[in-house]
């Protein structure tokens, strides 16, 4: 697999590890991220893993682009099959349909399924978080069945409530904050994904495994009431 390096402004370099999203590339991205986390070069400010790339931000007062490129090439020679990769599994409760998931019916009709079948398929997926982006804590989650794939809306909504679960193409995700967006909305979780008070403000991280679990509307509101009580 060819590894490409390219500048991103004057303070970052992008390592391209593949040209398509698949399990092999995802594992390669995670290994590079794990290696950077374990080595922590003094010139590195942070790194951001994505679908097929890792962006490495550096302090230009400590190293120039060519220096960083040489150092990263040397670092990548230390990748091994035995490199430990942290793996977490996060369960996300979701109340599907109704006013919490107004596009569930559309996703069902688009795929010639019933809403019940869409829910069953969505909760049985083998999911992993490819990257965090677009909005604070927003997870792009792969592994969804093509049986419930759906196109983005022709006209994006101006306001999507925080914690809403959506589908776009072959991906699913959760809006951690209120924001505009064009994904098809199928449910909502009472769990907070964006935690600005924490040192790591995103509940989910690239490489995490995700399980979606259906809950009732009563369970959703009870969970939400507890959340509001904690924040009051």
C-alpha positions as CSV (number, residue, x, y, z in Angstrom):
1,X,0.0,0.0,0.0
2,X,1.5,3.3,-1.1
3,X,1.7,6.1,1.5
4,X,1.5,9.7,0.3
5,X,2.4,12.8,2.1
6,X,1.1,16.3,1.3
7,X,1.1,19.7,3.1
8,X,-2.0,21.1,4.8
9,X,-1.3,24.8,5.2
10,X,2.0,25.6,6.8
11,X,1.4,23.7,10.1
12,X,0.2,20.3,9.1
13,X,0.9,17.3,6.9
14,X,-1.6,14.8,5.6
15,X,-0.6,11.1,5.5
16,X,-2.7,9.3,2.9
17,X,-2.9,5.6,3.6
18,X,-5.3,4.4,1.0
19,X,-7.7,5.4,-1.8
20,X,-10.9,3.7,-0.6
21,X,-12.7,3.0,2.7
22,X,-12.3,-0.6,3.7
23,X,-11.3,-2.7,6.7
24,X,-7.6,-2.8,5.7
25,X,-7.3,1.0,5.4
26,X,-9.2,1.5,8.6
27,X,-6.8,-0.8,10.5
28,X,-3.8,1.0,8.9
29,X,-5.2,4.4,9.9
30,X,-5.7,3.2,13.5
31,X,-2.2,1.7,13.7
32,X,-0.7,5.0,12.6
33,X,-2.8,6.9,15.1
34,X,-1.7,4.4,17.9
35,X,1.9,4.9,16.9
36,X,1.7,8.7,17.0
37,X,-0.1,8.5,20.4
38,X,2.7,6.3,21.8
39,X,5.6,8.2,20.4
40,X,4.4,11.8,20.8
41,X,7.1,13.7,18.8
42,X,8.0,17.0,20.5
43,X,7.1,18.9,17.4
44,X,3.6,17.4,17.1
45,X,0.7,19.4,18.4
46,X,-2.1,16.9,17.6
47,X,-3.2,14.4,14.9
48,X,-6.6,13.7,13.4
49,X,-7.5,10.3,11.9
50,X,-10.0,10.3,9.1
51,X,-11.4,7.8,6.6
52,X,-8.1,7.1,4.7
53,X,-5.8,9.8,6.1
54,X,-4.1,11.0,9.3
55,X,-3.5,14.8,9.5
56,X,-0.5,15.6,11.7
57,X,-0.3,19.2,13.1
58,X,3.1,20.4,14.1
59,X,4.8,23.4,15.6
60,X,6.6,25.3,12.8
61,X,9.0,26.8,15.3
62,X,10.3,23.3,16.2
63,X,10.2,21.7,12.7
64,X,9.7,22.5,9.1
65,X,7.5,20.5,6.6
66,X,10.5,18.6,5.1
67,X,11.7,17.7,8.6
68,X,8.3,16.5,9.7
69,X,7.9,14.4,6.5
70,X,11.3,12.7,7.0
71,X,10.5,12.0,10.7
72,X,7.1,10.6,9.8
73,X,8.5,8.3,7.1
74,X,11.0,7.0,9.7
75,X,8.3,6.6,12.3
76,X,6.1,4.6,9.9
77,X,8.8,2.0,9.4
78,X,8.1,1.1,13.1
79,X,4.6,-0.1,12.3
80,X,4.1,-3.7,13.3
81,X,1.3,-6.2,13.3
82,X,1.7,-6.4,17.1
83,X,1.1,-2.7,17.7
84,X,-1.6,-2.5,20.3
85,X,-4.8,-0.7,19.2
86,X,-7.2,0.5,21.8
87,X,-10.7,-0.8,21.0
88,X,-13.8,0.4,22.8
89,X,-17.4,-0.6,22.3
90,X,-20.0,2.1,23.0
91,X,-23.7,1.3,23.3
92,X,-26.0,4.1,22.1
93,X,-29.7,3.9,23.1
94,X,-32.1,5.2,20.4
95,X,-35.8,6.0,20.3
96,X,-36.8,5.5,16.7
97,X,-39.5,7.2,14.6
98,X,-42.2,9.7,15.5
99,X,-41.2,13.3,16.2
100,X,-37.8,12.0,17.2
101,X,-37.1,10.3,13.9
102,X,-39.3,12.0,11.2
103,X,-37.6,10.4,8.2
104,X,-37.9,6.8,9.4
105,X,-40.9,6.3,7.1
106,X,-39.0,7.7,4.1
107,X,-36.0,5.4,4.7
108,X,-38.4,2.5,4.9
109,X,-40.3,3.4,1.7
110,X,-37.1,4.2,-0.2
111,X,-35.9,0.6,0.6
112,X,-39.3,-1.1,0.3
113,X,-39.2,-2.0,3.9
114,X,-41.4,-1.4,7.0
115,X,-40.2,1.0,9.7
116,X,-39.9,-2.0,12.0
117,X,-37.5,-3.7,9.5
118,X,-35.4,-0.5,9.3
119,X,-35.1,-0.4,13.1
120,X,-34.2,-4.1,13.3
121,X,-31.5,-3.7,10.6
122,X,-30.1,-0.5,12.1
123,X,-29.8,-2.1,15.6
124,X,-28.1,-5.2,14.2
125,X,-25.3,-3.5,12.4
126,X,-21.6,-4.1,12.9
127,X,-20.5,-0.5,13.3
128,X,-17.2,1.4,13.6
129,X,-16.4,5.1,13.9
130,X,-14.3,6.2,10.9
131,X,-13.8,9.8,11.9
132,X,-15.0,12.7,14.0
133,X,-15.8,15.9,12.1
134,X,-18.3,18.3,10.5
135,X,-19.5,19.4,14.0
136,X,-18.0,18.9,17.4
137,X,-18.2,15.3,18.3
138,X,-20.0,14.2,15.1
139,X,-19.2,10.6,14.4
140,X,-19.1,9.3,10.8
141,X,-20.1,5.6,11.4
142,X,-19.5,2.9,8.9
143,X,-20.7,-0.7,8.7
144,X,-24.4,0.1,8.0
145,X,-26.3,-2.4,5.9
146,X,-27.0,-1.2,2.3
147,X,-30.5,-2.5,2.8
148,X,-31.3,0.8,4.7
149,X,-29.1,3.2,2.8
150,X,-30.8,6.4,1.8
151,X,-29.8,9.6,0.0
152,X,-29.3,13.0,1.7
153,X,-32.3,15.3,1.6
154,X,-32.6,17.6,-1.4
155,X,-33.0,20.5,0.9
156,X,-31.1,20.4,4.3
157,X,-32.9,21.3,7.5
158,X,-31.8,24.5,9.1
159,X,-32.0,23.1,12.6
160,X,-31.6,19.5,13.7
161,X,-31.9,18.8,17.4
162,X,-28.9,17.6,19.3
163,X,-28.5,13.8,19.7
164,X,-30.5,13.0,16.5
165,X,-29.5,9.8,14.7
166,X,-29.4,10.0,10.9
167,X,-28.6,8.1,7.7
168,X,-26.8,9.4,4.6
169,X,-25.8,7.0,1.9
170,X,-24.2,4.0,3.5
171,X,-23.3,5.8,6.7
172,X,-25.1,6.5,9.9
173,X,-24.2,9.1,12.5
174,X,-25.5,11.2,15.5
175,X,-25.8,15.0,15.5
176,X,-24.1,15.9,18.9
177,X,-25.2,19.5,18.8
178,X,-28.1,21.5,17.2
179,X,-27.0,22.2,13.7
180,X,-28.2,22.4,10.1
181,X,-27.9,19.1,8.2
182,X,-29.2,17.0,5.3
183,X,-29.2,13.5,6.7
184,X,-32.4,11.4,7.0
185,X,-33.4,11.4,10.6
186,X,-34.6,8.1,12.0
187,X,-34.4,8.6,15.8
188,X,-32.8,10.3,18.8
189,X,-30.6,9.2,21.6
190,X,-30.8,10.6,25.2
191,X,-27.0,10.1,25.5
192,X,-24.7,13.2,25.1
193,X,-22.0,12.8,22.5
194,X,-20.4,16.2,22.9
195,X,-19.0,16.8,26.3
196,X,-17.2,20.2,26.4
197,X,-16.6,20.0,30.1
198,X,-14.3,16.9,29.6
199,X,-10.6,16.9,28.7
200,X,-11.6,14.7,25.7
201,X,-14.9,16.4,24.6
202,X,-16.1,13.7,22.2
203,X,-17.8,10.6,23.7
204,X,-16.8,8.7,20.5
205,X,-13.4,8.4,18.9
206,X,-12.1,7.1,15.6
207,X,-11.9,3.3,15.8
208,X,-14.6,2.8,18.4
209,X,-17.2,0.1,17.8
210,X,-20.8,1.2,18.2
211,X,-24.0,-0.7,19.1
212,X,-27.3,0.9,18.6
213,X,-30.0,-0.3,21.1
214,X,-33.7,0.5,20.7
215,X,-35.5,2.1,23.7
216,X,-39.1,3.2,24.2
217,X,-40.2,6.8,24.2
218,X,-40.9,6.4,28.0
219,X,-37.3,5.3,28.5
220,X,-36.0,8.1,26.3
221,X,-37.9,10.8,28.3
222,X,-36.8,9.2,31.6
223,X,-33.2,9.3,30.6
224,X,-33.6,12.8,29.3
225,X,-35.2,14.0,32.6
226,X,-32.2,12.5,34.5
227,X,-29.8,14.4,32.1
228,X,-31.7,17.7,32.6
229,X,-31.6,17.2,36.4
230,X,-27.8,16.6,36.3
231,X,-27.3,19.8,34.3
232,X,-29.6,22.0,36.4
